[in-house]
Amino acid sequence: MAYKDFVEELRWRGLIHDSIPGTEELLAREQVTGYIGFDPTADSLHVGSLLPIIVLMHFQRAGHKPLAVLGGATGMIGDPSGKSAERNLLDEETLQRNLQGVRKQLERFLDFDPSKPNAAEMLNNYDWTKDVRLIDFVRNIGKHITVNYMMSKDSVQKRLRPEADNQSGMSFTEFTYQLFQAYDFLHLYRTKNCLLQMGGSDQWGNITTGTELIRRIEGGKAYALTVPLVTKADGTKFGKTESGTVWLDASKTSPYKFYQYWINTTDVDAEDYIRKFTFLPKAEIEALIAAHRAEPHRRILQRKLAEEVTRMVHGEEALQKAIEASGILFGRNVTEQLKGLDERTFLEVFEGVPSGRIARSRLEAGVPVAEALKESGFLASMNEARRALKENSISVNKEKVGEDRILTTADLLNDRYVLLQRGKKKYFILQAE
């Protein structure tokens, strides 16, 4: 991909919100070093951070040099952009743990091979901020940006409006955030010849403070490019589910849950997300959208979206396991796949399914399935259990069983559960204890 393709690529994908005049021409003319900052508010990034990562990936694929800047210093302050109240400040131990987690994740997406001319670099702004004296910062940085200029920023104005949720206004700590972020840009301009800062549209004020600081101190020209904040068509927050935030860390959000998040995307959102969150070429995306509109019940877009994003974040093996797990609920002849599920994924697949308990000693001795159906509470009586078995509507671990079936410890999934089923949709989990 030539340099000039970067902005064109972002534009058709709907990934450009605003830019400083001259940015597109610069990116088409030469290799540019650009950066995006990542706030270490947790030890994992979430899907809301995925778009900035993808922008850096496009940037590097276009031949430019990406810098991922971790906010070890600014994370101690808290960015007021898009916030209605001040965040709790992180202690040093928590911050270091978060930085390590974020660093490990970013290494999966960008190429850090130092032998390449556009190798990605990961930096921590604490490294160049920790030794700066307050007096020096005020004299050398603060004097170049007026309070009037800082007050004009939208992130500040929103917090100072009477209708804002936060009744205590904005602390001096938060007010200084844009100066610290501007100082980052200045430092990278000086030390890395970094000419471009990118970020979400809510970062426009912070980013342009940096370009202004560079102009006033260095007399140089720096550039800015922002991407739209991702929204959902129904007005609910992107990256949130009933169970909480969708994380990129598999220990926080399993690959199965992650896959399901994208599978459950609405048709309208899927058309938007498949452009933004995948690297599929334009012609293929347009063909997928056309096929989906012709047969929306097949959910072609959602499946392809879920596959591409899950593969990118968790890898091929995790994707295939997520697909297998997703097919178990309504699939046939899936007993072996069911046995292969780890306990966490099993419970997630059958989340909300009613359950009952049975003594492990009874299973060790062997329990007629009709007794287990009745005693567990799955079916109301022995008569109902026998009738269901005669109708051939009962399954144990997705296998049809008859009246002569005996449940034993050999039927336990993850050495703990037996999955009972009546008909196609009525499930019950029997838990040994």
N, C-alpha and C positions, 0 to 999 in steps of 0.2 A: 504494500500500500504506500503510495506517494504521500508526501507531507500534505498536499492539498486535499487529500481525501478525508482528513480528520473531521473538519467542520462539516463537510458535505454529509459524511456518515452520521454525525450527530444530528444534523438538521432533519433528515428524512425519518430518523428514529424518534423525533420529537424530544431531543435531549438538549436543546439550546433554549434558554430563557432570555439571557441578555449577555452582552459583551461590550467591552470598550472598543470604540472605533479603531480600526487598524489591526485588531486581533486576528481576524481571518487571513488578512494579507501576510502577516508575520508567520503564521503557521503554515501557509502555503509556500513560503519563501525559503525557510531554513529549519534546521533541527532546533527545537526549543526545549528548554528545561522548564517544567511546570510542576506545581505541587497542589495537593489537597491535604487538608488537615483532618485528623481523626481524633475525636474527643474520647479519652479513656474513662468514660463514666461507668463502664462495666468490664468484666474480664472477657467478654465476647462482644463482637459486633452483631448487629441484628439486620434483618432484611432492609431496613431503612438506610443502612450503610452500604448496601449492595450496589446501589446506583453510582455513588462516587467511585467505588472500586472499579465498576465496569467502565466508567469514563476514563480512569487511569489506564485500564487495559486497552481501550481503543486508542488512547494517546500513545502508548508504547508500540502498539501494532502499526501505528502510522509513522513510526520511526523517531518519535520524540522521546525525551528522557523524563520519566516520571519520578517525582519525589513523594513519598508518603510520610507526612510529618505527624508524629504522635504528640499530643498535647500534654506532655508531662508537666509543663509549667502552667499553661492556660487551663488545664484540667483542674488545677488547684483553685482557680478563680470562678469558673462557671460562665458559659456563654449565655447572655440574656436573650439572644435571638430566638424568637418564637416562644419564649417562656413568659408566663404570666406571674410567676413567683420565683424567688431566688432559690437555687438548688443548695442542698447540703454540700459543704466542702469535703473533699476526700482527704483522708489521712495518708501519710507517706506509704505505709505498708499496703493499704488497699490500692493506692495508685500504682505502685510497682507491680502488684499482682495483675492489675488490669492491663498495664502496658505489655507485660509478657504475653498475656493471652491474645491481645490485639495483634502484636508483632507476629506471633505464630500463624495467625489466620491470614494476614496480608501476604505472607510468603507463599501461600498456595495460589495466589492469583497473578502475581507479577513476576517477571524474570529478573532476578538479582545477579545474574552471571556477570562478574566484573570484566570479563574479556570482551563484552559487547559494548559498542559505543553508546548505546542508549539503555544501558543497564539501569534498572530501578535502584533507588536508594531509600533506606528507611532512616529517618532522623527523629530525634526527640528534642523538642524545643527547650526542655529543661537544661540541656547541655550548654546552650549559649545564653541562658537567662539566669542561671543559678548564681553567677558571680557578678551580675550587674548591680551596682550600688544604686540605692534610691535617688540620691542627689544627682548622680550621673544620668540616670534615666530621665529625671525631670528636666535637667538642663539640656541634654543632648537630643532627647526625643520629644518630650512633652511640650517644649516651647514652639515646636513647628506645627502643632495641630491645635487650633483654637477650640475653646469650649463650645462656641457657637456651632462650629463644624460638627463636633461630636454630638451635640444636642439635636442636630438636624436629622440624624440617622433614624430610620424607621424603627429599628429594634429598641432605641431609647424612647422615642415618642410614644410607642405603644404602651410601654410600662408606666409612663407618666400621665396618661390620660385618666380622667376621673372614673371612667367605666372599667378600668383594668381590675382584674381579680385581686391583684396584690395591693393591699391597702397601705403598705409601708413604703411604697415607691421603689426606687432603685438604690442599692447601696453603692458607695464609692468603689467597692471591689468590682462589682459588675460593670460599672461605668468605665473602668479602666480596661476592660477586656479588649475593646477594639484597638486600643493603643498597643497592647501586648501582641495582638495578632498582626498589626501593622509592622511592629518591630521584627516579627518572624519573617515577613516578606522582605523587609529591608536587609536583614541578615543573610537570607538566601540569595538575594540579588547581589550582594557584595561577595559572598563566598562561593556560590554555586552558579553564578550568572543566570539565576532563575528570573525569567521575565514574565511568567504567567502564574496566576493563582486561579484555581477553579474551585467550585463548591456549589451547594444548593442555593436556590434563589434567595433564601432567607439570610444568606451570608453576604449579599451584595454590599451592604453598608460597611461591614468589616473589611472586605476585600478592597474596596475602593479607598478606604482610609489608608491602606497599605500602598496603593499606587500613588496617592497624594503625598505620603511621607517620602517615598522614593523620589518623586519629582522635586520636592522642596529641599531635601538634604543632598541628594546626589545629582539633581538636574537631569535625571534619566527618565526614560519612558518605560513603564511597566503596564501589564495588560491583565484583564480580568474576563472570565467566562463563567457563567452560572447555568445550572441545569434546573428544570422545574422540580418542585417538590412533588413527590408521587402522592396521588389521592385515589380514593375509590369512588366509583360512580354513585354509590348509595350514601355517600357522606361520612361513612365510618372510617376510622383511621387505618391507613395502610400499615401492614405488619403486625396488626393486633388480632387476636382470636379470643374466644371465650375463656380459654385457659391462659391467656397472656401474650407476651411478646414472642415473635418468631425469631429465634436466634440462629446464628450461623454455626454455633458450637453444637455438635451432635449430642453432647451430654446434657445440654439444656433443652434443645428441641431435636428430637430424634429424626433421622432421615425419613422415616415413615410419616411423621407429623408434618415435616417440612414439605414433603411431596404432596400430602393432602391439602396443605394450605394453597398451593398453586392449582391443584385439581379443582378446588372449590371456588375458583375465581369466576365471576360472572362473565357472560359473553362480551359485554361492553369493555370490561376491564382487561379481559384476555387479549383483545385486539390491540390495546394500548401496551400492555406488559410484554407481549411477545416481541414487539419492536424494541422496547427499552431494555429488557433483561436477558435477551439472547443475542448471539452473534450470527444468527441465521441471515443469509443474504436477502435482499429486498424481494427478488422474484419469488423465492421460496415462501416468504412470509405472506406475500400477496396471494399466492396459490392456496396456502393454508387457510387464510381468511375466507377466500371464495368457497373452498370446500366446506368450511365450517358453517357458513351462512346457508349453504344448500342443504346441509344435514346437521343442524345444531344439536340434535339429540345424541349424536355420536361424540360430542365434546372433543373434537379433533384438536382444536386450539389449546384447550386446557391440558390435554394429555401431552402434547408436544412441549408446551411451556413448562409443565412440571418436570418432564424428562430432562430438558436442556438445563434448567436452573439447578435441579438436584444433582445432576452429573457434574456441573461446574463447581458446586459448593462441597459435595460429599464424595464424588468419584463414582465410577461405573459400578463397582460391586455394591455399594450402598444403594444406588439407584435400582439395581435389579432386585435387591431384597425388598425395597419399598414397593416396587411394582407387584412382586409376589404377594406381599402382605396385603396390598390393596385389593388383590383379586380373591383373597380367601373368603371374605365375608359372604359373597354371593356366588362364589365359584363352586364347581363340582370337581370331584376327583383331586382334591387338594390336600388330602390327609398328610402326605409327606411334607408339603410346604408348611402346613400347620405345625408339625412336629419340629420343624427347623426354626421356628420363631423363638427369639429370646423372650424372656419373661416380660420385659418392658414393652416390646412391640406387641406381644400377644394382648396385654392389658389395654394398650392403646387402640388396637384394632377392635376390640370388643368393649370399648369404653361405654359405660352406661347400661351394659347388660346385667340383669339381675343375677344374684348369686346365692348359693347356700353352702353349708359345710357338711362334711362327713368325716368320721374318725378314720385315720389312716389304718388303724388296726382292722377295721371292717373290710377295707379294700385288700388288705393283706390276706384276709380269709376268703375274700370273694363275695360280691354282693350282686344278686339278681338285678338286672337293669330296672325292672318294674318297681322294685323296692326303692332303689335310688331315686327314681323319678318322683315317687310319692313322698318319701321321707325328707328329701331336700326341699320340698315345697314347690318344685317346678310344675308338677301336676297335682290336682286336688285330691285324688283318691287312687287306690289300686285299680278300681274298675276303669277309670279314665286312662291310667297308664297302660293296662292290658289292651284296651280298645285302640289306643294310639299305636301300640306295637303291632297289633293285627292289621292295622291300616297301612303299615310300612311307612309311617311318617316320622319315626324317631331315628335320629343319628347320634352317634357317639364319635366325637372328634372328626366330624364330617363324613362318617361312614354309616350307611344304613344298618340297623340291627334288628333282630327279632326277639321274641319272648325268652329264648334260651340264652341270651347274651348275659355273661357274668362280667361285672366290672372288677378289675384288679389294679394293683399298683402299676402294672405294665401300661395301663391306659393314661397314666398321669403325664401331662405336658409340663415340662420344666420341673418335673418331680413334685408337682403341686396341684395342677388343675385338670379337670375333665370338662370338655365342652359338650354340652347337651343341646339338641336342637329338635324342634318339632316343626315340620313343614319347611318352608323356605326362609322365613324371617324371624321365627321365634327362637331366641337363644337363651341359654342358661349356663352359668359357670359353676361347677361343683368343685369346691376347694377342700383339699385334704388337710387335716390338722391333727 
